[in-house]
Amino acid sequence: MTKSPATGMYGIWNTETKTFMFGIQEKNRYKVHTAVSNKVGTRIYYRKPHWVVKAIRENHAPMFFNGLKRKERGMANENNL
């Protein structure tokens, strides 16, 4: 089985329910930790060992209500033609 293409974003994966939690999509792992801590509180977050940071792939789109975000690749600027 081949993997779905990565979006370049990370989210919180629940290993018990096999779903992404809170709709958080960030560009790096540190920002995911920060976003979850801000959303649910640091004490609650670190008491949940079944919440892990995981890369978001294209086939995870149905788990996100607002759709997938994609990391910008390169420094393309529409003003510089």
N, CA, C and O atoms as CSV, one atom per row, in Angstrom:
chain,resi,resn,atom,element,x,y,z
A,1,MET,N,N,0.842,-1.176,0.000
A,1,MET,CA,C,0.000,0.000,0.000
A,1,MET,C,C,0.890,1.242,0.000
A,1,MET,O,O,1.797,1.358,0.824
A,2,THR,N,N,0.634,2.160,-0.912
A,2,THR,CA,C,1.417,3.385,-0.979
A,2,THR,C,C,0.793,4.445,-0.090
A,2,THR,O,O,-0.420,4.476,0.118
A,3,LYS,N,N,1.645,5.306,0.424
A,3,LYS,CA,C,1.173,6.378,1.293
A,3,LYS,C,C,0.592,7.519,0.464
A,3,LYS,O,O,1.032,7.782,-0.655
A,4,SER,N,N,-0.382,8.174,1.024
A,4,SER,CA,C,-0.958,9.363,0.426
A,4,SER,C,C,0.058,10.500,0.530
A,4,SER,O,O,0.851,10.516,1.471
A,5,PRO,N,N,0.061,11.449,-0.404
A,5,PRO,CA,C,1.020,12.559,-0.325
A,5,PRO,C,C,0.844,13.384,0.950
A,5,PRO,O,O,-0.276,13.601,1.412
A,6,ALA,N,N,1.944,13.831,1.498
A,6,ALA,CA,C,1.912,14.642,2.714
A,6,ALA,C,C,1.555,16.086,2.368
A,6,ALA,O,O,1.863,16.570,1.280
A,7,THR,N,N,0.908,16.754,3.298
A,7,THR,CA,C,0.547,18.162,3.106
A,7,THR,C,C,1.606,19.095,3.668
A,7,THR,O,O,1.570,20.295,3.396
A,8,GLY,N,N,2.553,18.573,4.449
A,8,GLY,CA,C,3.568,19.402,5.078
A,8,GLY,C,C,3.106,19.987,6.407
A,8,GLY,O,O,3.799,20.814,6.999
A,9,MET,N,N,1.939,19.559,6.873
A,9,MET,CA,C,1.380,20.060,8.124
A,9,MET,C,C,1.310,18.922,9.141
A,9,MET,O,O,1.356,17.745,8.784
A,10,TYR,N,N,1.198,19.301,10.418
A,10,TYR,CA,C,1.105,18.334,11.507
A,10,TYR,C,C,-0.137,18.616,12.337
A,10,TYR,O,O,-0.629,19.743,12.385
A,11,GLY,N,N,-0.638,17.564,12.992
A,11,GLY,CA,C,-1.800,17.710,13.857
A,11,GLY,C,C,-1.711,16.755,15.031
A,11,GLY,O,O,-0.748,15.997,15.142
A,12,ILE,N,N,-2.714,16.784,15.916
A,12,ILE,CA,C,-2.768,15.883,17.074
A,12,ILE,C,C,-3.591,14.659,16.699
A,12,ILE,O,O,-4.764,14.774,16.346
A,13,TRP,N,N,-2.973,13.496,16.777
A,13,TRP,CA,C,-3.593,12.217,16.439
A,13,TRP,C,C,-3.946,11.483,17.722
A,13,TRP,O,O,-3.117,11.363,18.625
A,14,ASN,N,N,-5.170,10.998,17.800
A,14,ASN,CA,C,-5.602,10.199,18.944
A,14,ASN,C,C,-5.410,8.736,18.572
A,14,ASN,O,O,-6.066,8.242,17.655
A,15,THR,N,N,-4.517,8.033,19.273
A,15,THR,CA,C,-4.205,6.646,18.923
A,15,THR,C,C,-5.317,5.682,19.314
A,15,THR,O,O,-5.339,4.549,18.833
A,16,GLU,N,N,-6.240,6.103,20.173
A,16,GLU,CA,C,-7.351,5.233,20.561
A,16,GLU,C,C,-8.479,5.274,19.536
A,16,GLU,O,O,-9.010,4.231,19.154
A,17,THR,N,N,-8.847,6.477,19.087
A,17,THR,CA,C,-9.965,6.605,18.140
A,17,THR,C,C,-9.501,6.671,16.689
A,17,THR,O,O,-10.323,6.622,15.774
A,18,LYS,N,N,-8.187,6.783,16.470
A,18,LYS,CA,C,-7.597,6.866,15.128
A,18,LYS,C,C,-8.140,8.055,14.337
A,18,LYS,O,O,-8.488,7.927,13.163
A,19,THR,N,N,-8.208,9.211,14.995
A,19,THR,CA,C,-8.662,10.439,14.347
A,19,THR,C,C,-7.795,11.614,14.789
A,19,THR,O,O,-7.123,11.554,15.819
A,20,PHE,N,N,-7.821,12.680,13.996
A,20,PHE,CA,C,-7.158,13.911,14.389
A,20,PHE,C,C,-8.084,14.688,15.313
A,20,PHE,O,O,-9.302,14.686,15.134
A,21,MET,N,N,-7.496,15.350,16.301
A,21,MET,CA,C,-8.257,16.062,17.325
A,21,MET,C,C,-8.152,17.578,17.122
A,21,MET,O,O,-7.123,18.081,16.670
A,22,PHE,N,N,-9.208,18.285,17.454
A,22,PHE,CA,C,-9.254,19.746,17.578
A,22,PHE,C,C,-9.093,20.511,16.269
A,22,PHE,O,O,-9.147,21.741,16.293
A,23,GLY,N,N,-8.899,19.857,15.139
A,23,GLY,CA,C,-8.760,20.559,13.864
A,23,GLY,C,C,-7.496,21.377,13.741
A,23,GLY,O,O,-7.428,22.287,12.915
A,24,ILE,N,N,-6.496,21.073,14.545
A,24,ILE,CA,C,-5.253,21.841,14.551
A,24,ILE,C,C,-4.368,21.369,13.400
A,24,ILE,O,O,-4.124,20.174,13.234
A,25,GLN,N,N,-3.890,22.335,12.604
A,25,GLN,CA,C,-2.955,22.063,11.518
A,25,GLN,C,C,-1.850,23.108,11.589
A,25,GLN,O,O,-2.098,24.294,11.370
A,26,GLU,N,N,-0.643,22.675,11.892
A,26,GLU,CA,C,0.484,23.601,12.025
A,26,GLU,C,C,1.664,23.124,11.176
A,26,GLU,O,O,1.728,21.964,10.770
A,27,LYS,N,N,2.598,24.048,10.918
A,27,LYS,CA,C,3.728,23.747,10.040
A,27,LYS,C,C,4.828,22.919,10.697
A,27,LYS,O,O,5.599,22.258,10.001
A,28,ASN,N,N,4.910,22.946,12.019
A,28,ASN,CA,C,5.923,22.123,12.677
A,28,ASN,C,C,5.386,21.553,13.985
A,28,ASN,O,O,4.349,21.985,14.488
A,29,ARG,N,N,6.106,20.579,14.523
A,29,ARG,CA,C,5.649,19.858,15.705
A,29,ARG,C,C,5.547,20.748,16.942
A,29,ARG,O,O,4.629,20.578,17.744
A,30,TYR,N,N,6.456,21.674,17.107
A,30,TYR,CA,C,6.444,22.546,18.278
A,30,TYR,C,C,5.166,23.390,18.312
A,30,TYR,O,O,4.558,23.560,19.369
A,31,LYS,N,N,4.765,23.917,17.150
A,31,LYS,CA,C,3.557,24.742,17.098
A,31,LYS,C,C,2.310,23.934,17.407
A,31,LYS,O,O,1.338,24.476,17.932
A,32,VAL,N,N,2.321,22.637,17.089
A,32,VAL,CA,C,1.187,21.772,17.430
A,32,VAL,C,C,1.079,21.643,18.944
A,32,VAL,O,O,-0.010,21.771,19.503
A,33,HIS,N,N,2.209,21.389,19.613
A,33,HIS,CA,C,2.206,21.304,21.077
A,33,HIS,C,C,1.679,22.590,21.699
A,33,HIS,O,O,0.874,22.550,22.629
A,34,THR,N,N,2.131,23.725,21.186
A,34,THR,CA,C,1.702,25.021,21.702
A,34,THR,C,C,0.206,25.238,21.479
A,34,THR,O,O,-0.493,25.698,22.381
A,35,ALA,N,N,-0.285,24.910,20.289
A,35,ALA,CA,C,-1.706,25.117,19.977
A,35,ALA,C,C,-2.603,24.252,20.857
A,35,ALA,O,O,-3.643,24.717,21.323
A,36,VAL,N,N,-2.213,23.003,21.090
A,36,VAL,CA,C,-3.024,22.116,21.933
A,36,VAL,C,C,-2.997,22.585,23.381
A,36,VAL,O,O,-4.026,22.582,24.056
A,37,SER,N,N,-1.834,22.985,23.855
A,37,SER,CA,C,-1.733,23.486,25.226
A,37,SER,C,C,-2.605,24.720,25.428
A,37,SER,O,O,-3.236,24.875,26.474
A,38,ASN,N,N,-2.641,25.592,24.431
A,38,ASN,CA,C,-3.473,26.793,24.515
A,38,ASN,C,C,-4.957,26.453,24.451
A,38,ASN,O,O,-5.776,27.121,25.083
A,39,LYS,N,N,-5.305,25.427,23.698
A,39,LYS,CA,C,-6.704,25.084,23.505
A,39,LYS,C,C,-7.300,24.330,24.702
A,39,LYS,O,O,-8.402,24.657,25.141
A,40,VAL,N,N,-6.596,23.335,25.232
A,40,VAL,CA,C,-7.159,22.498,26.299
A,40,VAL,C,C,-6.459,22.663,27.641
A,40,VAL,O,O,-6.938,22.157,28.656
A,41,GLY,N,N,-5.347,23.356,27.655
A,41,GLY,CA,C,-4.591,23.524,28.891
A,41,GLY,C,C,-3.432,22.546,28.966
A,41,GLY,O,O,-3.541,21.403,28.520
A,42,THR,N,N,-2.347,22.989,29.520
A,42,THR,CA,C,-1.133,22.182,29.581
A,42,THR,C,C,-1.308,20.950,30.457
A,42,THR,O,O,-0.832,19.873,30.100
A,43,ARG,N,N,-1.975,21.085,31.588
A,43,ARG,CA,C,-2.125,19.944,32.504
A,43,ARG,C,C,-2.924,18.809,31.866
A,43,ARG,O,O,-2.574,17.638,32.019
A,44,ILE,N,N,-3.979,19.148,31.164
A,44,ILE,CA,C,-4.790,18.119,30.512
A,44,ILE,C,C,-4.014,17.469,29.374
A,44,ILE,O,O,-4.038,16.248,29.220
A,45,TYR,N,N,-3.318,18.291,28.569
A,45,TYR,CA,C,-2.599,17.780,27.404
A,45,TYR,C,C,-1.549,16.739,27.796
A,45,TYR,O,O,-1.458,15.688,27.161
A,46,TYR,N,N,-0.770,17.013,28.817
A,46,TYR,CA,C,0.304,16.092,29.185
A,46,TYR,C,C,-0.184,14.882,29.977
A,46,TYR,O,O,0.603,13.981,30.268
A,47,ARG,N,N,-1.457,14.847,30.327
A,47,ARG,CA,C,-2.024,13.661,30.972
A,47,ARG,C,C,-2.662,12.720,29.956
A,47,ARG,O,O,-3.225,11.696,30.344
A,48,LYS,N,N,-2.591,13.030,28.707
A,48,LYS,CA,C,-3.188,12.217,27.654
A,48,LYS,C,C,-2.087,11.589,26.797
A,48,LYS,O,O,-1.729,12.150,25.762
A,49,PRO,N,N,-1.545,10.441,27.204
A,49,PRO,CA,C,-0.447,9.850,26.436
A,49,PRO,C,C,-0.887,9.304,25.077
A,49,PRO,O,O,-0.041,8.991,24.239
A,50,HIS,N,N,-2.185,9.186,24.850
A,50,HIS,CA,C,-2.647,8.669,23.564
A,50,HIS,C,C,-2.815,9.777,22.524
A,50,HIS,O,O,-3.271,9.498,21.415
A,51,TRP,N,N,-2.464,11.022,22.844
A,51,TRP,CA,C,-2.445,12.108,21.878
A,51,TRP,C,C,-1.014,12.279,21.403
A,51,TRP,O,O,-0.136,12.581,22.211
A,52,VAL,N,N,-0.755,12.096,20.126
A,52,VAL,CA,C,0.595,12.230,19.577
A,52,VAL,C,C,0.555,13.169,18.370
A,52,VAL,O,O,-0.488,13.342,17.739
A,53,VAL,N,N,1.698,13.767,18.064
A,53,VAL,CA,C,1.819,14.625,16.891
A,53,VAL,C,C,2.081,13.728,15.683
A,53,VAL,O,O,2.947,12.854,15.724
A,54,LYS,N,N,1.325,13.953,14.609
A,54,LYS,CA,C,1.446,13.120,13.418
A,54,LYS,C,C,1.343,13.991,12.175
A,54,LYS,O,O,0.614,14.982,12.160
A,55,ALA,N,N,2.083,13.612,11.125
A,55,ALA,CA,C,1.995,14.322,9.851
A,55,ALA,C,C,0.621,14.096,9.236
A,55,ALA,O,O,0.068,12.998,9.308
A,56,ILE,N,N,0.078,15.142,8.633
A,56,ILE,CA,C,-1.231,15.064,7.997
A,56,ILE,C,C,-1.031,14.734,6.522
A,56,ILE,O,O,-0.227,15.366,5.838
A,57,ARG,N,N,-1.762,13.753,6.049
A,57,ARG,CA,C,-1.692,13.338,4.647
A,57,ARG,C,C,-3.000,13.670,3.931
A,57,ARG,O,O,-4.008,13.979,4.565
A,58,GLU,N,N,-2.966,13.600,2.608
A,58,GLU,CA,C,-4.135,13.937,1.792
A,58,GLU,C,C,-5.361,13.104,2.156
A,58,GLU,O,O,-6.478,13.620,2.140
A,59,ASN,N,N,-5.173,11.827,2.482
A,59,ASN,CA,C,-6.325,10.964,2.768
A,59,ASN,C,C,-6.960,11.248,4.129
A,59,ASN,O,O,-7.966,10.627,4.471
A,60,HIS,N,N,-6.399,12.168,4.910
A,60,HIS,CA,C,-6.976,12.559,6.191
A,60,HIS,C,C,-7.968,13.719,6.045
A,60,HIS,O,O,-8.511,14.188,7.046
A,61,ALA,N,N,-8.208,14.180,4.840
A,61,ALA,CA,C,-9.074,15.342,4.603
A,61,ALA,C,C,-10.454,15.218,5.237
A,61,ALA,O,O,-10.942,16.213,5.772
A,62,PRO,N,N,-11.121,14.052,5.211
A,62,PRO,CA,C,-12.455,13.975,5.814
A,62,PRO,C,C,-12.486,14.235,7.321
A,62,PRO,O,O,-13.554,14.485,7.880
A,63,MET,N,N,-11.338,14.181,7.979
A,63,MET,CA,C,-11.292,14.396,9.428
A,63,MET,C,C,-11.273,15.871,9.801
A,63,MET,O,O,-11.403,16.207,10.978
A,64,PHE,N,N,-11.113,16.762,8.818
A,64,PHE,CA,C,-11.018,18.192,9.084
A,64,PHE,C,C,-12.219,18.905,8.484
A,64,PHE,O,O,-12.449,18.851,7.275
A,65,PHE,N,N,-12.979,19.570,9.335
A,65,PHE,CA,C,-14.196,20.258,8.921
A,65,PHE,C,C,-13.906,21.370,7.913
A,65,PHE,O,O,-14.650,21.541,6.947
A,66,ASN,N,N,-12.832,22.121,8.133
A,66,ASN,CA,C,-12.502,23.256,7.270
A,66,ASN,C,C,-11.590,22.881,6.112
A,66,ASN,O,O,-11.111,23.769,5.406
A,67,GLY,N,N,-11.336,21.597,5.895
A,67,GLY,CA,C,-10.447,21.168,4.815
A,67,GLY,C,C,-8.996,21.190,5.235
A,67,GLY,O,O,-8.658,21.587,6.350
A,68,LEU,N,N,-8.158,20.764,4.340
A,68,LEU,CA,C,-6.727,20.690,4.630
A,68,LEU,C,C,-6.024,21.986,4.279
A,68,LEU,O,O,-6.372,22.658,3.308
A,69,LYS,N,N,-5.031,22.327,5.085
A,69,LYS,CA,C,-4.122,23.415,4.757
A,69,LYS,C,C,-2.891,22.750,4.153
A,69,LYS,O,O,-2.575,21.604,4.473
A,70,ARG,N,N,-2.209,23.464,3.290
A,70,ARG,CA,C,-0.995,22.925,2.698
A,70,ARG,C,C,0.151,23.884,2.937
A,70,ARG,O,O,-0.014,25.101,2.847
A,71,LYS,N,N,1.304,23.337,3.239
A,71,LYS,CA,C,2.493,24.135,3.470
A,71,LYS,C,C,2.977,24.676,2.130
A,71,LYS,O,O,3.071,23.935,1.152
A,72,GLU,N,N,3.280,25.956,2.091
A,72,GLU,CA,C,3.776,26.570,0.866
A,72,GLU,C,C,5.179,26.059,0.578
A,72,GLU,O,O,6.035,26.026,1.462
A,73,ARG,N,N,5.398,25.672,-0.637
A,73,ARG,CA,C,6.713,25.174,-1.036
A,73,ARG,C,C,7.365,26.231,-1.931
A,73,ARG,O,O,6.775,26.689,-2.910
A,74,GLY,N,N,8.577,26.600,-1.577
A,74,GLY,CA,C,9.286,27.589,-2.359
A,74,GLY,C,C,8.908,29.007,-1.992
A,74,GLY,O,O,8.067,29.218,-1.118
A,75,MET,N,N,9.504,29.959,-2.632
A,75,MET,CA,C,9.271,31.360,-2.342
A,75,MET,C,C,8.604,32.061,-3.534
A,75,MET,O,O,8.975,33.183,-3.880
A,76,ALA,N,N,7.642,31.416,-4.146
A,76,ALA,CA,C,6.960,31.996,-5.311
A,76,ALA,C,C,6.188,33.242,-4.891
A,76,ALA,O,O,5.483,33.238,-3.882
A,77,ASN,N,N,6.327,34.293,-5.667
A,77,ASN,CA,C,5.630,35.536,-5.412
A,77,ASN,C,C,4.939,35.955,-6.685
A,77,ASN,O,O,5.597,36.096,-7.716
A,78,GLU,N,N,3.635,36.159,-6.653
A,78,GLU,CA,C,2.868,36.478,-7.851
A,78,GLU,C,C,3.226,37.859,-8.409
A,78,GLU,O,O,3.036,38.102,-9.601
A,79,ASN,N,N,3.737,38.760,-7.578
A,79,ASN,CA,C,4.081,40.107,-8.035
A,79,ASN,C,C,5.334,40.133,-8.888
A,79,ASN,O,O,5.489,41.024,-9.722
A,80,ASN,N,N,6.224,39.185,-8.702
A,80,ASN,CA,C,7.470,39.125,-9.466
A,80,ASN,C,C,7.287,38.165,-10.634
A,80,ASN,O,O,7.452,36.954,-10.489
A,81,LEU,N,N,6.948,38.715,-11.784
A,81,LEU,CA,C,6.720,37.865,-12.958
A,81,LEU,C,C,7.920,37.769,-13.824
A,81,LEU,O,O,7.887,37.091,-14.851
